[in-house]
Amino acid sequence: MKNTKADSQAGFGLIEFLVSTAILLVVASSVFGLISDVQRKTSYQPEVQSVLNNTRLAMHIVGRHIRQAGNDPLDTGLSGVTIISESAVKLQSDITGSAGPGDPDKGDPDGDVEDSGEAVTIRHNSSTRSLEIVTGSGSTQVVAGNISGLSFQYYDAAGSPALTGSDVRRIHVTISGSSPVPEPQTRTYFGIQLSSDFQVAG
């Protein structure tokens, strides 16, 4: 009787162990799967943040130059806006330079557009997926990456589409940013599109 009872208890312990192990494996599999998903999503967050930061930076820079365009306090007759295309525009303003040759980018307006940031062409480079600024001297500066699209819509004082740069009083800007790599789990690309209206000084 003692041996039979001992065998029965030993068999019950083995069954219990196997059931517990099976349950543990199922739970562990679910937990590991969840952790793996979280890791994949977390690893993609820097891509998302980079796109957001670059797109916002691009809009900030474009808006700053548009607001200054046409600023001509000395009435030199500069062309504030020159329409190049729907994805490129030339902007001019006289905002600094009177400090003289020693400090050409400082001081009050000096009657020309030869100083830093006064004559720029803003454009989208589709091959490098970037926002570029071309200065009056012809040098090109990449100011934001991960930019997949840039468009300008030009309007006159009455709110109608402007055909010439001298008629432009408002520019509607749309900038699209997107990640160059897909999200690991869904294989989709993160993208964002920002739009804003900017008034032209003159």
Buried (B, 14 or more C-beta within 10 A) or exposed (E): EEEEEEEEEEEEEEEEEEEEEEEEEEEEEEEEEEEEEEEEBEEBEEBBEBBBBBBBBBBEBBBEBBBBBBBBEEEEEBBBBBBBEEBBBBBBBBBBBBBEEEEBEEEEBBBBBBBBBBBBBBBBBEEEBBBBBBBBEEEEEEBBBBBBBBBBBBBBEEEEEBEEBBBBBBBEBBBBBBBEEEBEEEEEBBBBEBEBEBEBBB
